Amino acid sequence: ETLREEQLRTVYFDFDKYNLRPDAKAALDANSALLLKYSNVIIKIEGHCDERGTVEYNLALGEKRAKSVMDYLAGLGVNASRITIISYGKERPVDAGHDESAWSKNRRAEFRVVSQ
């Protein structure tokens, strides 16, 4: 049995923030349970931002978001050596809209299964 990428929940962030909200922690609690069960899985956490702000600023913010997710998972017992992080800043929006509804979906950290 293998872990499917779609089993891992996306984490969302408030504007200009990288701290984890209660809903993000709940998603990560579920993700950590899966990662502890599938202990051979290597993942990549992708940090994303909405379109506001400079490219440089958003790349840094996306990295902080991915790192806060990685640190939280490590705190739950997931070995950090199984995790890499990358920031895409505002370059890969999931919603192309230009309002808060779109922006709230784009401020996120997503999970990719690298190997298992």
VENVEN-V321237 format. One record per run of one state. SS is the DSSP state (H for helix, E for strand, - for the rest). FROM is the first residue (numbers start at 1). TO is the last residue. If there is no record, write none. Layout:
SS/FROM/TO
SS/FROM/TO
//
This chain:
-/1/4
H/5/7
-/8/10
E/11/12
-/13/21
H/22/37
-/38/41
E/42/48
-/49/54
H/55/75
-/76/79
H/80/82
E/83/89
-/90/99
H/100/106
-/107/107
E/108/115
-/116/116
//
